[in-house]
């Protein structure tokens, strides 16, 4: 009996070591491998600012006259717990268009995923972006003049709900 427990402990330890190695390998791939493919980030949507709820329905009726523009990525919105893949762009002023969904940095470590509603050019031909969450009434103060250097990339893929466990940890524990 004691021998069986010792064997089980050894097997359990071996499995835990394998899991740790796999987690480390995934972390290394995300950190160093993804940029090779042009992927800037893989993140979990952590707010309701991009869902298509009541505010979206009002905007849809008034702004778009119940008809979406021909080019409108993620027309079903993005929901808390969705995983999104962010592709790095070479030149944000050229590669990002009105209605693209982008990720940008508000402050060190704080990244936001919202839709571009306008591109503006100032006197010196410098490009800035104005964004807004689909479920927000308007742009927030830090969304009205986003420098192209703050843009991390364009959202190119949505995986619905796969990041929900991560979202719950964030909501419950704040981490």
CNS distance restraints for C-alpha pairs under 8 A (distance, minus, plus):
assign (resid   1 and name CA) (resid   5 and name CA) 6.42 0.50 0.50
assign (resid   2 and name CA) (resid   6 and name CA) 6.21 0.50 0.50
assign (resid   3 and name CA) (resid   7 and name CA) 6.24 0.50 0.50
assign (resid   4 and name CA) (resid   8 and name CA) 6.12 0.50 0.50
assign (resid   5 and name CA) (resid   9 and name CA) 6.10 0.50 0.50
assign (resid   6 and name CA) (resid  10 and name CA) 6.20 0.50 0.50
assign (resid   7 and name CA) (resid  11 and name CA) 6.15 0.50 0.50
assign (resid   8 and name CA) (resid  12 and name CA) 6.00 0.50 0.50
assign (resid   9 and name CA) (resid  13 and name CA) 6.10 0.50 0.50
assign (resid  10 and name CA) (resid  14 and name CA) 6.22 0.50 0.50
assign (resid  11 and name CA) (resid  15 and name CA) 6.24 0.50 0.50
assign (resid  12 and name CA) (resid  16 and name CA) 6.19 0.50 0.50
assign (resid  13 and name CA) (resid  17 and name CA) 6.18 0.50 0.50
assign (resid  14 and name CA) (resid  18 and name CA) 6.30 0.50 0.50
assign (resid  15 and name CA) (resid  19 and name CA) 6.25 0.50 0.50
assign (resid  16 and name CA) (resid  20 and name CA) 6.20 0.50 0.50
assign (resid  17 and name CA) (resid  21 and name CA) 6.17 0.50 0.50
assign (resid  18 and name CA) (resid  22 and name CA) 6.16 0.50 0.50
assign (resid  19 and name CA) (resid  23 and name CA) 6.17 0.50 0.50
assign (resid  20 and name CA) (resid  24 and name CA) 6.16 0.50 0.50
assign (resid  21 and name CA) (resid  25 and name CA) 6.08 0.50 0.50
assign (resid  22 and name CA) (resid  26 and name CA) 6.16 0.50 0.50
assign (resid  23 and name CA) (resid  27 and name CA) 6.19 0.50 0.50
assign (resid  24 and name CA) (resid  28 and name CA) 6.16 0.50 0.50
assign (resid  25 and name CA) (resid  29 and name CA) 6.14 0.50 0.50
assign (resid  26 and name CA) (resid  30 and name CA) 6.12 0.50 0.50
assign (resid  27 and name CA) (resid  31 and name CA) 6.07 0.50 0.50
assign (resid  28 and name CA) (resid  32 and name CA) 5.80 0.50 0.50
assign (resid  28 and name CA) (resid  33 and name CA) 7.14 0.50 0.50
assign (resid  29 and name CA) (resid  33 and name CA) 4.42 0.50 0.50
assign (resid  29 and name CA) (resid  34 and name CA) 6.36 0.50 0.50
assign (resid  30 and name CA) (resid  34 and name CA) 5.30 0.50 0.50
assign (resid  30 and name CA) (resid  35 and name CA) 8.00 0.50 0.50
assign (resid  31 and name CA) (resid  35 and name CA) 7.54 0.50 0.50
assign (resid  32 and name CA) (resid  36 and name CA) 7.41 0.50 0.50
assign (resid  33 and name CA) (resid  37 and name CA) 7.33 0.50 0.50
assign (resid  34 and name CA) (resid  38 and name CA) 6.59 0.50 0.50
assign (resid  34 and name CA) (resid  39 and name CA) 5.19 0.50 0.50
assign (resid  34 and name CA) (resid  40 and name CA) 7.07 0.50 0.50
assign (resid  34 and name CA) (resid  41 and name CA) 7.92 0.50 0.50
assign (resid  35 and name CA) (resid  39 and name CA) 5.03 0.50 0.50
assign (resid  35 and name CA) (resid  40 and name CA) 5.90 0.50 0.50
assign (resid  38 and name CA) (resid  87 and name CA) 5.83 0.50 0.50
assign (resid  38 and name CA) (resid  88 and name CA) 5.60 0.50 0.50
assign (resid  39 and name CA) (resid  85 and name CA) 7.12 0.50 0.50
assign (resid  39 and name CA) (resid  86 and name CA) 5.94 0.50 0.50
assign (resid  39 and name CA) (resid  87 and name CA) 4.47 0.50 0.50
assign (resid  39 and name CA) (resid  88 and name CA) 5.81 0.50 0.50
assign (resid  40 and name CA) (resid  85 and name CA) 7.83 0.50 0.50
assign (resid  40 and name CA) (resid  86 and name CA) 5.46 0.50 0.50
assign (resid  40 and name CA) (resid  87 and name CA) 5.24 0.50 0.50
assign (resid  40 and name CA) (resid  88 and name CA) 5.05 0.50 0.50
assign (resid  40 and name CA) (resid 152 and name CA) 6.91 0.50 0.50
assign (resid  40 and name CA) (resid 153 and name CA) 6.67 0.50 0.50
assign (resid  41 and name CA) (resid  85 and name CA) 6.04 0.50 0.50
assign (resid  41 and name CA) (resid  86 and name CA) 5.04 0.50 0.50
assign (resid  41 and name CA) (resid  87 and name CA) 7.12 0.50 0.50
assign (resid  42 and name CA) (resid  83 and name CA) 6.85 0.50 0.50
assign (resid  42 and name CA) (resid  84 and name CA) 5.74 0.50 0.50
assign (resid  42 and name CA) (resid  85 and name CA) 4.60 0.50 0.50
assign (resid  42 and name CA) (resid  86 and name CA) 6.11 0.50 0.50
assign (resid  43 and name CA) (resid  83 and name CA) 5.57 0.50 0.50
assign (resid  43 and name CA) (resid  84 and name CA) 5.52 0.50 0.50
assign (resid  43 and name CA) (resid  85 and name CA) 6.69 0.50 0.50
assign (resid  43 and name CA) (resid  86 and name CA) 7.95 0.50 0.50
assign (resid  44 and name CA) (resid  80 and name CA) 7.37 0.50 0.50
assign (resid  44 and name CA) (resid  81 and name CA) 5.72 0.50 0.50
assign (resid  44 and name CA) (resid  82 and name CA) 5.65 0.50 0.50
assign (resid  44 and name CA) (resid  83 and name CA) 4.46 0.50 0.50
assign (resid  44 and name CA) (resid  84 and name CA) 6.29 0.50 0.50
assign (resid  44 and name CA) (resid 163 and name CA) 5.62 0.50 0.50
assign (resid  44 and name CA) (resid 164 and name CA) 7.85 0.50 0.50
assign (resid  44 and name CA) (resid 166 and name CA) 7.31 0.50 0.50
assign (resid  44 and name CA) (resid 167 and name CA) 6.89 0.50 0.50
assign (resid  45 and name CA) (resid  78 and name CA) 7.19 0.50 0.50
assign (resid  45 and name CA) (resid  79 and name CA) 6.41 0.50 0.50
assign (resid  45 and name CA) (resid  80 and name CA) 4.88 0.50 0.50
assign (resid  45 and name CA) (resid  81 and name CA) 5.44 0.50 0.50
assign (resid  45 and name CA) (resid  82 and name CA) 5.44 0.50 0.50
assign (resid  45 and name CA) (resid  83 and name CA) 6.28 0.50 0.50
assign (resid  45 and name CA) (resid  84 and name CA) 7.23 0.50 0.50
assign (resid  45 and name CA) (resid 113 and name CA) 7.69 0.50 0.50
assign (resid  45 and name CA) (resid 163 and name CA) 7.91 0.50 0.50
assign (resid  45 and name CA) (resid 167 and name CA) 7.48 0.50 0.50
assign (resid  46 and name CA) (resid  79 and name CA) 7.99 0.50 0.50
assign (resid  46 and name CA) (resid  80 and name CA) 5.06 0.50 0.50
assign (resid  46 and name CA) (resid  81 and name CA) 6.51 0.50 0.50
assign (resid  46 and name CA) (resid 167 and name CA) 5.98 0.50 0.50
assign (resid  46 and name CA) (resid 170 and name CA) 7.81 0.50 0.50
assign (resid  47 and name CA) (resid  79 and name CA) 7.39 0.50 0.50
assign (resid  47 and name CA) (resid  80 and name CA) 5.47 0.50 0.50
assign (resid  48 and name CA) (resid  79 and name CA) 6.24 0.50 0.50
assign (resid  48 and name CA) (resid  80 and name CA) 6.05 0.50 0.50
assign (resid  48 and name CA) (resid 135 and name CA) 7.08 0.50 0.50
assign (resid  49 and name CA) (resid 114 and name CA) 7.86 0.50 0.50
assign (resid  49 and name CA) (resid 133 and name CA) 4.88 0.50 0.50
assign (resid  49 and name CA) (resid 134 and name CA) 6.20 0.50 0.50
assign (resid  49 and name CA) (resid 135 and name CA) 4.84 0.50 0.50
assign (resid  49 and name CA) (resid 136 and name CA) 5.90 0.50 0.50
assign (resid  50 and name CA) (resid  77 and name CA) 5.59 0.50 0.50
assign (resid  50 and name CA) (resid  78 and name CA) 5.12 0.50 0.50
assign (resid  50 and name CA) (resid  79 and name CA) 6.48 0.50 0.50
assign (resid  50 and name CA) (resid 114 and name CA) 6.86 0.50 0.50
assign (resid  50 and name CA) (resid 133 and name CA) 5.04 0.50 0.50
assign (resid  50 and name CA) (resid 134 and name CA) 4.70 0.50 0.50
assign (resid  50 and name CA) (resid 135 and name CA) 5.29 0.50 0.50
assign (resid  50 and name CA) (resid 136 and name CA) 7.78 0.50 0.50
assign (resid  51 and name CA) (resid  56 and name CA) 7.71 0.50 0.50
assign (resid  51 and name CA) (resid  76 and name CA) 7.81 0.50 0.50
assign (resid  51 and name CA) (resid  77 and name CA) 4.98 0.50 0.50
assign (resid  51 and name CA) (resid  78 and name CA) 5.34 0.50 0.50
assign (resid  51 and name CA) (resid  79 and name CA) 5.35 0.50 0.50
assign (resid  51 and name CA) (resid 134 and name CA) 6.49 0.50 0.50
assign (resid  51 and name CA) (resid 135 and name CA) 5.65 0.50 0.50
assign (resid  52 and name CA) (resid  56 and name CA) 5.00 0.50 0.50
assign (resid  52 and name CA) (resid  57 and name CA) 6.96 0.50 0.50
assign (resid  52 and name CA) (resid  76 and name CA) 6.82 0.50 0.50
assign (resid  52 and name CA) (resid  77 and name CA) 5.60 0.50 0.50
assign (resid  52 and name CA) (resid  78 and name CA) 7.95 0.50 0.50
assign (resid  52 and name CA) (resid 134 and name CA) 6.63 0.50 0.50
assign (resid  52 and name CA) (resid 135 and name CA) 6.00 0.50 0.50
assign (resid  53 and name CA) (resid  57 and name CA) 6.31 0.50 0.50
assign (resid  53 and name CA) (resid 135 and name CA) 6.54 0.50 0.50
assign (resid  54 and name CA) (resid  58 and name CA) 6.46 0.50 0.50
assign (resid  54 and name CA) (resid 135 and name CA) 7.71 0.50 0.50
assign (resid  55 and name CA) (resid  59 and name CA) 6.20 0.50 0.50
assign (resid  55 and name CA) (resid 134 and name CA) 7.93 0.50 0.50
assign (resid  55 and name CA) (resid 135 and name CA) 5.51 0.50 0.50
assign (resid  55 and name CA) (resid 136 and name CA) 6.83 0.50 0.50
assign (resid  55 and name CA) (resid 137 and name CA) 6.71 0.50 0.50
assign (resid  56 and name CA) (resid  60 and name CA) 5.83 0.50 0.50
assign (resid  56 and name CA) (resid 134 and name CA) 5.98 0.50 0.50
assign (resid  56 and name CA) (resid 135 and name CA) 5.29 0.50 0.50
assign (resid  56 and name CA) (resid 136 and name CA) 7.84 0.50 0.50
assign (resid  57 and name CA) (resid  61 and name CA) 6.23 0.50 0.50
assign (resid  58 and name CA) (resid  62 and name CA) 6.20 0.50 0.50
assign (resid  59 and name CA) (resid  63 and name CA) 5.38 0.50 0.50
assign (resid  59 and name CA) (resid  64 and name CA) 7.21 0.50 0.50
assign (resid  60 and name CA) (resid  64 and name CA) 5.21 0.50 0.50
assign (resid  60 and name CA) (resid  65 and name CA) 6.55 0.50 0.50
assign (resid  60 and name CA) (resid  66 and name CA) 5.58 0.50 0.50
assign (resid  60 and name CA) (resid  67 and name CA) 7.54 0.50 0.50
assign (resid  60 and name CA) (resid  68 and name CA) 7.67 0.50 0.50
assign (resid  61 and name CA) (resid  65 and name CA) 4.88 0.50 0.50
assign (resid  61 and name CA) (resid  66 and name CA) 4.70 0.50 0.50
assign (resid  61 and name CA) (resid  67 and name CA) 8.00 0.50 0.50
assign (resid  62 and name CA) (resid  66 and name CA) 7.45 0.50 0.50
assign (resid  64 and name CA) (resid  68 and name CA) 5.80 0.50 0.50
assign (resid  64 and name CA) (resid  69 and name CA) 7.19 0.50 0.50
assign (resid  68 and name CA) (resid  72 and name CA) 6.90 0.50 0.50
assign (resid  71 and name CA) (resid  99 and name CA) 7.30 0.50 0.50
assign (resid  72 and name CA) (resid  99 and name CA) 5.71 0.50 0.50
assign (resid  72 and name CA) (resid 100 and name CA) 7.06 0.50 0.50
assign (resid  73 and name CA) (resid  99 and name CA) 6.92 0.50 0.50
assign (resid  73 and name CA) (resid 100 and name CA) 6.17 0.50 0.50
assign (resid  73 and name CA) (resid 101 and name CA) 7.04 0.50 0.50
assign (resid  74 and name CA) (resid  78 and name CA) 7.14 0.50 0.50
assign (resid  74 and name CA) (resid 101 and name CA) 7.88 0.50 0.50
assign (resid  77 and name CA) (resid 134 and name CA) 7.38 0.50 0.50
assign (resid  78 and name CA) (resid  82 and name CA) 6.57 0.50 0.50
assign (resid  78 and name CA) (resid 158 and name CA) 7.61 0.50 0.50
assign (resid  79 and name CA) (resid 160 and name CA) 7.58 0.50 0.50
assign (resid  79 and name CA) (resid 161 and name CA) 7.69 0.50 0.50
assign (resid  80 and name CA) (resid 161 and name CA) 7.52 0.50 0.50
assign (resid  80 and name CA) (resid 164 and name CA) 7.04 0.50 0.50
assign (resid  80 and name CA) (resid 167 and name CA) 6.78 0.50 0.50
assign (resid  81 and name CA) (resid 160 and name CA) 7.23 0.50 0.50
assign (resid  81 and name CA) (resid 161 and name CA) 4.87 0.50 0.50
assign (resid  81 and name CA) (resid 162 and name CA) 6.43 0.50 0.50
assign (resid  81 and name CA) (resid 163 and name CA) 4.53 0.50 0.50
assign (resid  81 and name CA) (resid 164 and name CA) 3.81 0.50 0.50
assign (resid  81 and name CA) (resid 165 and name CA) 7.32 0.50 0.50
assign (resid  81 and name CA) (resid 166 and name CA) 7.17 0.50 0.50
assign (resid  81 and name CA) (resid 167 and name CA) 5.29 0.50 0.50
assign (resid  82 and name CA) (resid 158 and name CA) 6.55 0.50 0.50
assign (resid  82 and name CA) (resid 159 and name CA) 5.66 0.50 0.50
assign (resid  82 and name CA) (resid 160 and name CA) 4.51 0.50 0.50
assign (resid  82 and name CA) (resid 161 and name CA) 4.46 0.50 0.50
assign (resid  82 and name CA) (resid 162 and name CA) 5.92 0.50 0.50
assign (resid  82 and name CA) (resid 163 and name CA) 5.50 0.50 0.50
assign (resid  82 and name CA) (resid 164 and name CA) 6.76 0.50 0.50
assign (resid  83 and name CA) (resid 158 and name CA) 5.79 0.50 0.50
assign (resid  83 and name CA) (resid 159 and name CA) 5.02 0.50 0.50
assign (resid  83 and name CA) (resid 160 and name CA) 6.46 0.50 0.50
assign (resid  83 and name CA) (resid 161 and name CA) 6.94 0.50 0.50
assign (resid  83 and name CA) (resid 162 and name CA) 6.17 0.50 0.50
assign (resid  83 and name CA) (resid 163 and name CA) 5.42 0.50 0.50
assign (resid  84 and name CA) (resid 155 and name CA) 6.46 0.50 0.50
assign (resid  84 and name CA) (resid 156 and name CA) 7.40 0.50 0.50
assign (resid  84 and name CA) (resid 157 and name CA) 5.52 0.50 0.50
assign (resid  84 and name CA) (resid 158 and name CA) 4.59 0.50 0.50
assign (resid  84 and name CA) (resid 159 and name CA) 6.25 0.50 0.50
assign (resid  85 and name CA) (resid 155 and name CA) 5.69 0.50 0.50
assign (resid  85 and name CA) (resid 156 and name CA) 5.86 0.50 0.50
assign (resid  85 and name CA) (resid 157 and name CA) 5.16 0.50 0.50
assign (resid  85 and name CA) (resid 158 and name CA) 6.68 0.50 0.50
assign (resid  86 and name CA) (resid 102 and name CA) 7.65 0.50 0.50
assign (resid  86 and name CA) (resid 103 and name CA) 7.05 0.50 0.50
assign (resid  86 and name CA) (resid 152 and name CA) 7.76 0.50 0.50
assign (resid  86 and name CA) (resid 153 and name CA) 5.61 0.50 0.50
assign (resid  86 and name CA) (resid 154 and name CA) 5.33 0.50 0.50
assign (resid  86 and name CA) (resid 155 and name CA) 4.35 0.50 0.50
assign (resid  86 and name CA) (resid 156 and name CA) 5.98 0.50 0.50
assign (resid  86 and name CA) (resid 157 and name CA) 7.46 0.50 0.50
assign (resid  87 and name CA) (resid 153 and name CA) 5.23 0.50 0.50
assign (resid  87 and name CA) (resid 154 and name CA) 5.29 0.50 0.50
assign (resid  87 and name CA) (resid 155 and name CA) 6.19 0.50 0.50
assign (resid  87 and name CA) (resid 156 and name CA) 6.38 0.50 0.50
assign (resid  88 and name CA) (resid 152 and name CA) 6.32 0.50 0.50
assign (resid  88 and name CA) (resid 153 and name CA) 4.37 0.50 0.50
assign (resid  88 and name CA) (resid 154 and name CA) 6.54 0.50 0.50
assign (resid  89 and name CA) (resid  95 and name CA) 6.36 0.50 0.50
assign (resid  89 and name CA) (resid  96 and name CA) 7.94 0.50 0.50
assign (resid  89 and name CA) (resid 152 and name CA) 7.81 0.50 0.50
assign (resid  89 and name CA) (resid 153 and name CA) 5.51 0.50 0.50
assign (resid  89 and name CA) (resid 154 and name CA) 6.92 0.50 0.50
assign (resid  90 and name CA) (resid  95 and name CA) 7.24 0.50 0.50
assign (resid  91 and name CA) (resid  95 and name CA) 5.74 0.50 0.50
assign (resid  92 and name CA) (resid  96 and name CA) 5.29 0.50 0.50
assign (resid  92 and name CA) (resid 148 and name CA) 6.00 0.50 0.50
assign (resid  92 and name CA) (resid 151 and name CA) 7.14 0.50 0.50
assign (resid  92 and name CA) (resid 153 and name CA) 7.69 0.50 0.50
assign (resid  93 and name CA) (resid 127 and name CA) 5.96 0.50 0.50
assign (resid  93 and name CA) (resid 128 and name CA) 7.78 0.50 0.50
assign (resid  93 and name CA) (resid 148 and name CA) 6.90 0.50 0.50
assign (resid  96 and name CA) (resid 100 and name CA) 6.37 0.50 0.50
assign (resid  96 and name CA) (resid 154 and name CA) 7.19 0.50 0.50
assign (resid  97 and name CA) (resid 116 and name CA) 7.31 0.50 0.50
assign (resid  97 and name CA) (resid 119 and name CA) 7.68 0.50 0.50
assign (resid  98 and name CA) (resid 116 and name CA) 5.30 0.50 0.50
assign (resid  98 and name CA) (resid 117 and name CA) 5.47 0.50 0.50
assign (resid  98 and name CA) (resid 118 and name CA) 5.68 0.50 0.50
assign (resid  98 and name CA) (resid 119 and name CA) 6.81 0.50 0.50
assign (resid  99 and name CA) (resid 115 and name CA) 5.61 0.50 0.50
assign (resid  99 and name CA) (resid 116 and name CA) 4.93 0.50 0.50
assign (resid  99 and name CA) (resid 117 and name CA) 5.66 0.50 0.50
assign (resid  99 and name CA) (resid 118 and name CA) 7.96 0.50 0.50
assign (resid 100 and name CA) (resid 115 and name CA) 5.67 0.50 0.50
assign (resid 100 and name CA) (resid 116 and name CA) 5.55 0.50 0.50
assign (resid 100 and name CA) (resid 154 and name CA) 6.98 0.50 0.50
assign (resid 100 and name CA) (resid 155 and name CA) 7.71 0.50 0.50
assign (resid 101 and name CA) (resid 113 and name CA) 6.74 0.50 0.50
assign (resid 101 and name CA) (resid 114 and name CA) 5.49 0.50 0.50
assign (resid 101 and name CA) (resid 115 and name CA) 4.19 0.50 0.50
assign (resid 101 and name CA) (resid 116 and name CA) 6.13 0.50 0.50
assign (resid 101 and name CA) (resid 154 and name CA) 5.98 0.50 0.50
assign (resid 101 and name CA) (resid 155 and name CA) 5.55 0.50 0.50
assign (resid 102 and name CA) (resid 113 and name CA) 5.56 0.50 0.50
assign (resid 102 and name CA) (resid 114 and name CA) 5.80 0.50 0.50
assign (resid 102 and name CA) (resid 115 and name CA) 6.18 0.50 0.50
assign (resid 102 and name CA) (resid 116 and name CA) 7.03 0.50 0.50
assign (resid 102 and name CA) (resid 151 and name CA) 7.20 0.50 0.50
assign (resid 102 and name CA) (resid 152 and name CA) 7.50 0.50 0.50
assign (resid 102 and name CA) (resid 153 and name CA) 5.73 0.50 0.50
assign (resid 102 and name CA) (resid 154 and name CA) 4.33 0.50 0.50
assign (resid 102 and name CA) (resid 155 and name CA) 5.46 0.50 0.50
assign (resid 103 and name CA) (resid 111 and name CA) 6.49 0.50 0.50
assign (resid 103 and name CA) (resid 112 and name CA) 5.44 0.50 0.50
assign (resid 103 and name CA) (resid 113 and name CA) 4.42 0.50 0.50
assign (resid 103 and name CA) (resid 114 and name CA) 6.73 0.50 0.50
assign (resid 103 and name CA) (resid 151 and name CA) 6.15 0.50 0.50
assign (resid 103 and name CA) (resid 152 and name CA) 5.48 0.50 0.50
assign (resid 103 and name CA) (resid 153 and name CA) 5.56 0.50 0.50
assign (resid 103 and name CA) (resid 154 and name CA) 6.25 0.50 0.50
assign (resid 103 and name CA) (resid 155 and name CA) 6.90 0.50 0.50
assign (resid 104 and name CA) (resid 111 and name CA) 5.51 0.50 0.50
assign (resid 104 and name CA) (resid 112 and name CA) 5.49 0.50 0.50
assign (resid 104 and name CA) (resid 113 and name CA) 6.69 0.50 0.50
assign (resid 104 and name CA) (resid 150 and name CA) 5.43 0.50 0.50
assign (resid 104 and name CA) (resid 151 and name CA) 4.25 0.50 0.50
assign (resid 104 and name CA) (resid 152 and name CA) 5.13 0.50 0.50
assign (resid 104 and name CA) (resid 153 and name CA) 7.15 0.50 0.50
assign (resid 105 and name CA) (resid 109 and name CA) 7.22 0.50 0.50
assign (resid 105 and name CA) (resid 110 and name CA) 5.77 0.50 0.50
assign (resid 105 and name CA) (resid 111 and name CA) 4.44 0.50 0.50
assign (resid 105 and name CA) (resid 112 and name CA) 6.38 0.50 0.50
assign (resid 105 and name CA) (resid 150 and name CA) 5.26 0.50 0.50
assign (resid 105 and name CA) (resid 151 and name CA) 6.50 0.50 0.50
assign (resid 105 and name CA) (resid 152 and name CA) 6.96 0.50 0.50
assign (resid 106 and name CA) (resid 110 and name CA) 5.62 0.50 0.50
assign (resid 106 and name CA) (resid 111 and name CA) 5.98 0.50 0.50
assign (resid 106 and name CA) (resid 112 and name CA) 7.07 0.50 0.50
assign (resid 106 and name CA) (resid 142 and name CA) 7.09 0.50 0.50
assign (resid 106 and name CA) (resid 150 and name CA) 7.38 0.50 0.50
assign (resid 107 and name CA) (resid 111 and name CA) 7.42 0.50 0.50
assign (resid 113 and name CA) (resid 133 and name CA) 7.91 0.50 0.50
assign (resid 114 and name CA) (resid 131 and name CA) 5.95 0.50 0.50
assign (resid 114 and name CA) (resid 132 and name CA) 5.60 0.50 0.50
assign (resid 114 and name CA) (resid 133 and name CA) 4.95 0.50 0.50
assign (resid 114 and name CA) (resid 134 and name CA) 7.45 0.50 0.50
assign (resid 115 and name CA) (resid 131 and name CA) 5.29 0.50 0.50
assign (resid 115 and name CA) (resid 132 and name CA) 5.54 0.50 0.50
assign (resid 115 and name CA) (resid 133 and name CA) 6.06 0.50 0.50
assign (resid 115 and name CA) (resid 134 and name CA) 7.00 0.50 0.50
assign (resid 116 and name CA) (resid 129 and name CA) 6.61 0.50 0.50
assign (resid 116 and name CA) (resid 130 and name CA) 5.82 0.50 0.50
assign (resid 116 and name CA) (resid 131 and name CA) 4.30 0.50 0.50
assign (resid 116 and name CA) (resid 132 and name CA) 6.62 0.50 0.50
assign (resid 117 and name CA) (resid 129 and name CA) 7.81 0.50 0.50
assign (resid 117 and name CA) (resid 130 and name CA) 5.79 0.50 0.50
assign (resid 117 and name CA) (resid 131 and name CA) 5.29 0.50 0.50
assign (resid 117 and name CA) (resid 132 and name CA) 6.64 0.50 0.50
assign (resid 118 and name CA) (resid 129 and name CA) 5.99 0.50 0.50
assign (resid 118 and name CA) (resid 130 and name CA) 5.11 0.50 0.50
assign (resid 118 and name CA) (resid 131 and name CA) 6.98 0.50 0.50
assign (resid 119 and name CA) (resid 127 and name CA) 6.90 0.50 0.50
assign (resid 119 and name CA) (resid 128 and name CA) 5.86 0.50 0.50
assign (resid 119 and name CA) (resid 129 and name CA) 4.70 0.50 0.50
assign (resid 119 and name CA) (resid 130 and name CA) 6.26 0.50 0.50
assign (resid 120 and name CA) (resid 127 and name CA) 5.77 0.50 0.50
assign (resid 120 and name CA) (resid 128 and name CA) 5.24 0.50 0.50
assign (resid 120 and name CA) (resid 129 and name CA) 6.19 0.50 0.50
assign (resid 120 and name CA) (resid 130 and name CA) 7.67 0.50 0.50
assign (resid 121 and name CA) (resid 125 and name CA) 5.34 0.50 0.50
assign (resid 121 and name CA) (resid 126 and name CA) 5.38 0.50 0.50
assign (resid 121 and name CA) (resid 127 and name CA) 4.64 0.50 0.50
assign (resid 121 and name CA) (resid 128 and name CA) 6.33 0.50 0.50
assign (resid 122 and name CA) (resid 126 and name CA) 5.44 0.50 0.50
assign (resid 122 and name CA) (resid 127 and name CA) 6.76 0.50 0.50
assign (resid 127 and name CA) (resid 147 and name CA) 7.09 0.50 0.50
assign (resid 127 and name CA) (resid 148 and name CA) 6.51 0.50 0.50
assign (resid 128 and name CA) (resid 145 and name CA) 5.57 0.50 0.50
assign (resid 128 and name CA) (resid 146 and name CA) 5.27 0.50 0.50
assign (resid 128 and name CA) (resid 147 and name CA) 5.00 0.50 0.50
assign (resid 128 and name CA) (resid 148 and name CA) 5.88 0.50 0.50
assign (resid 129 and name CA) (resid 143 and name CA) 7.66 0.50 0.50
assign (resid 129 and name CA) (resid 144 and name CA) 6.92 0.50 0.50
assign (resid 129 and name CA) (resid 145 and name CA) 5.66 0.50 0.50
assign (resid 129 and name CA) (resid 146 and name CA) 4.92 0.50 0.50
assign (resid 129 and name CA) (resid 147 and name CA) 6.74 0.50 0.50
assign (resid 129 and name CA) (resid 148 and name CA) 7.24 0.50 0.50
assign (resid 130 and name CA) (resid 139 and name CA) 7.51 0.50 0.50
assign (resid 130 and name CA) (resid 143 and name CA) 5.47 0.50 0.50
assign (resid 130 and name CA) (resid 144 and name CA) 4.55 0.50 0.50
assign (resid 130 and name CA) (resid 145 and name CA) 5.69 0.50 0.50
assign (resid 130 and name CA) (resid 146 and name CA) 6.33 0.50 0.50
assign (resid 131 and name CA) (resid 139 and name CA) 6.25 0.50 0.50
assign (resid 131 and name CA) (resid 143 and name CA) 5.31 0.50 0.50
assign (resid 131 and name CA) (resid 144 and name CA) 6.66 0.50 0.50
assign (resid 132 and name CA) (resid 136 and name CA) 6.67 0.50 0.50
assign (resid 132 and name CA) (resid 138 and name CA) 6.28 0.50 0.50
assign (resid 132 and name CA) (resid 139 and name CA) 4.72 0.50 0.50
assign (resid 132 and name CA) (resid 140 and name CA) 7.20 0.50 0.50
assign (resid 132 and name CA) (resid 143 and name CA) 6.84 0.50 0.50
assign (resid 133 and name CA) (resid 138 and name CA) 7.80 0.50 0.50
assign (resid 133 and name CA) (resid 139 and name CA) 7.37 0.50 0.50
assign (resid 139 and name CA) (resid 143 and name CA) 5.71 0.50 0.50
assign (resid 139 and name CA) (resid 144 and name CA) 6.48 0.50 0.50
assign (resid 140 and name CA) (resid 144 and name CA) 7.05 0.50 0.50
assign (resid 142 and name CA) (resid 146 and name CA) 7.29 0.50 0.50
assign (resid 146 and name CA) (resid 150 and name CA) 6.63 0.50 0.50
assign (resid 146 and name CA) (resid 151 and name CA) 7.60 0.50 0.50
assign (resid 147 and name CA) (resid 151 and name CA) 7.11 0.50 0.50
assign (resid 163 and name CA) (resid 167 and name CA) 6.31 0.50 0.50
assign (resid 164 and name CA) (resid 168 and name CA) 6.13 0.50 0.50
assign (resid 165 and name CA) (resid 169 and name CA) 6.36 0.50 0.50
assign (resid 166 and name CA) (resid 170 and name CA) 6.31 0.50 0.50
assign (resid 167 and name CA) (resid 171 and name CA) 6.18 0.50 0.50
assign (resid 168 and name CA) (resid 172 and name CA) 5.89 0.50 0.50
assign (resid 169 and name CA) (resid 173 and name CA) 5.49 0.50 0.50
assign (resid 169 and name CA) (resid 174 and name CA) 6.87 0.50 0.50
assign (resid 169 and name CA) (resid 175 and name CA) 6.58 0.50 0.50
assign (resid 170 and name CA) (resid 174 and name CA) 4.51 0.50 0.50
assign (resid 170 and name CA) (resid 175 and name CA) 4.79 0.50 0.50
assign (resid 171 and name CA) (resid 175 and name CA) 7.82 0.50 0.50
